[in-house]
Amino acid sequence: MAITTRQYEAKDFARLHKLDQECFPPGISYSKWSLHYYLSLPGADCMVAEEGKQIAGFILAEENPPLGHIITLDVAEGFRRRGVGTILLREMEQHFAFQGVQSVLLETSVENKSGIAFWERHGYRTEAVVKKYYLGKIDAWEMRKKLGKR
Ligand SMILES: CC(C)(COP(=O)(O)OP(=O)(O)OC[C@H]1O[C@@H](n2cnc3c(N)ncnc32)[C@H](O)[C@@H]1OP(=O)(O)O)[C@@H](O)C(=O)NCCC(=O)NCCS
C-alpha cells in the first residue's frame, strides 16, 4: 500500500502522542500538554503520513516567515528507512517555501545519530550547540537549512 499524506486533524492527537512517546526517550518526548501547546501555536503546521489507516509518521513545524522551525519529525519504527521522513520533510519544506520561509531551523540531540544522519542527508548543517537543551543535561545541535539550496 502507498504512503499518503494529509493535514493533522484533532482526532489524531492520541495516536500522535503515543507515536512521539515511542520515538523519543522519556523526558525528551512531549507530554500531552506540550504537544497540544505546539499544535496550537498560531503558525503551527502538522502533516500526517499514513499507509491505509495506519499512521506511519508526522511532522510538526512552526512558520514565522522568513523563518521556519521544525518542532518534531516522528516515523514509526516499522516504517523507517522507507522514505516516510523524506516525504514529510519535503512536503513541509515546499509548504514553507510557499509561505515565504527562507531558512529552516531545528534542534536535535547530539546523541541522536540516526536523526543527525537524516537531517544532514537533507541539507541541514549544524550551526551551534545548545548546552543541556534536553533534560538539563543532554546537548542539542541547532541545525539550519536555507531553502532553495541543496
Ligand atoms: C530520523 C527519522 C525521522 C528518519 O525517518 P525515515 O522515514 O526512516 O527516513 P528516510 O527513510 O526518509 O531516510 C532518508 C535518509 O536519511 C538517512 N537516514 C535515515 N535514518 C537513518 C539511520 N538510522 N542511520 C543512518 N542514516 C539514516 C539515510 O541517508 C536515508 O536514506 P537511505 O535510506 O537511502 O540510506 C526516524 O528514524 C525517526 O522517526 N526517528 C525517531 C525520531 C527522531 O529522531 N526524529 C528526528 C529528530 S526530531
The ligand as an SDF file (V2000), in Angstrom:
LIG
                    3D

 48 50  0  0  0  0  0  0  0  0999 V2000
   15.0620   10.2010   11.8390 C   0  0  0  0  0  0  0  0  0  0  0  0
   13.7700    9.6390   11.2260 C   0  0  0  0  0  0  0  0  0  0  0  0
   12.7000   10.7220   11.2180 C   0  0  0  0  0  0  0  0  0  0  0  0
   14.0710    9.2120    9.7760 C   0  0  0  0  0  0  0  0  0  0  0  0
   12.8460    8.7950    9.1540 O   0  0  0  0  0  0  0  0  0  0  0  0
   12.8290    7.7190    7.9640 P   0  0  0  0  0  0  0  0  0  0  0  0
   11.4670    7.6930    7.3980 O   0  0  0  0  0  0  0  0  0  0  0  0
   13.3690    6.4270    8.4590 O   0  0  0  0  0  0  0  0  0  0  0  0
   13.8630    8.3820    6.9600 O   0  0  0  0  0  0  0  0  0  0  0  0
   14.0210    8.0900    5.3860 P   0  0  0  0  0  0  0  0  0  0  0  0
   13.6680    6.6740    5.0760 O   0  0  0  0  0  0  0  0  0  0  0  0
   13.2950    9.1400    4.6410 O   0  0  0  0  0  0  0  0  0  0  0  0
   15.6090    8.2710    5.2410 O   0  0  0  0  0  0  0  0  0  0  0  0
   16.2210    9.1880    4.3490 C   0  0  0  0  0  0  0  0  0  0  0  0
   17.7100    9.1520    4.5280 C   0  0  0  0  0  0  0  0  0  0  0  0
   18.0820    9.6280    5.8370 O   0  0  0  0  0  0  0  0  0  0  0  0
   19.2370    8.8990    6.3230 C   0  0  0  0  0  0  0  0  0  0  0  0
   18.8670    8.0650    7.4680 N   0  0  0  0  0  0  0  0  0  0  0  0
   17.6260    7.8370    7.9430 C   0  0  0  0  0  0  0  0  0  0  0  0
   17.6720    7.0150    9.0180 N   0  0  0  0  0  0  0  0  0  0  0  0
   18.9800    6.7110    9.2060 C   0  0  0  0  0  0  0  0  0  0  0  0
   19.6710    5.8800   10.1410 C   0  0  0  0  0  0  0  0  0  0  0  0
   19.0160    5.1960   11.1110 N   0  0  0  0  0  0  0  0  0  0  0  0
   21.0260    5.7780   10.0590 N   0  0  0  0  0  0  0  0  0  0  0  0
   21.6950    6.4590    9.0880 C   0  0  0  0  0  0  0  0  0  0  0  0
   21.0920    7.2600    8.1580 N   0  0  0  0  0  0  0  0  0  0  0  0
   19.7480    7.3750    8.2220 C   0  0  0  0  0  0  0  0  0  0  0  0
   19.6680    7.9970    5.1530 C   0  0  0  0  0  0  0  0  0  0  0  0
   20.5390    8.7720    4.3530 O   0  0  0  0  0  0  0  0  0  0  0  0
   18.3420    7.7600    4.4540 C   0  0  0  0  0  0  0  0  0  0  0  0
   18.4770    7.3780    3.0990 O   0  0  0  0  0  0  0  0  0  0  0  0
   18.6870    5.8100    2.7300 P   0  0  0  0  0  0  0  0  0  0  0  0
   17.6290    5.0260    3.4810 O   0  0  0  0  0  0  0  0  0  0  0  0
   18.5160    5.7940    1.2480 O   0  0  0  0  0  0  0  0  0  0  0  0
   20.0770    5.4550    3.1970 O   0  0  0  0  0  0  0  0  0  0  0  0
   13.2800    8.3680   12.0030 C   0  0  0  0  0  0  0  0  0  0  0  0
   14.3780    7.4960   12.1790 O   0  0  0  0  0  0  0  0  0  0  0  0
   12.6700    8.6800   13.3630 C   0  0  0  0  0  0  0  0  0  0  0  0
   11.4870    8.9890   13.4760 O   0  0  0  0  0  0  0  0  0  0  0  0
   13.4830    8.5790   14.4340 N   0  0  0  0  0  0  0  0  0  0  0  0
   12.9930    8.8310   15.7960 C   0  0  0  0  0  0  0  0  0  0  0  0
   12.6020   10.2820   15.9770 C   0  0  0  0  0  0  0  0  0  0  0  0
   13.7070   11.2350   15.5480 C   0  0  0  0  0  0  0  0  0  0  0  0
   14.8730   11.0530   15.8760 O   0  0  0  0  0  0  0  0  0  0  0  0
   13.3270   12.2800   14.7830 N   0  0  0  0  0  0  0  0  0  0  0  0
   14.2790   13.2440   14.2470 C   0  0  0  0  0  0  0  0  0  0  0  0
   14.7080   14.2430   15.2540 C   0  0  0  0  0  0  0  0  0  0  0  0
   13.4290   15.4410   15.5620 S   0  0  0  0  0  0  0  0  0  0  0  0
  1  2  1  0
  2  3  1  0
  2  4  1  0
  2 36  1  0
  4  5  1  0
  5  6  1  0
  6  7  2  0
  6  8  1  0
  6  9  1  0
  9 10  1  0
 10 11  2  0
 10 12  1  0
 10 13  1  0
 13 14  1  0
 14 15  1  0
 15 16  1  0
 15 30  1  0
 16 17  1  0
 17 18  1  0
 17 28  1  0
 18 19  1  0
 18 27  1  0
 19 20  2  0
 20 21  1  0
 21 22  1  0
 21 27  2  0
 22 23  1  0
 22 24  2  0
 24 25  1  0
 25 26  2  0
 26 27  1  0
 28 29  1  0
 28 30  1  0
 30 31  1  0
 31 32  1  0
 32 33  2  0
 32 34  1  0
 32 35  1  0
 36 37  1  0
 36 38  1  0
 38 39  2  0
 38 40  1  0
 40 41  1  0
 41 42  1  0
 42 43  1  0
 43 44  2  0
 43 45  1  0
 45 46  1  0
 46 47  1  0
 47 48  1  0
M  END
$$$$
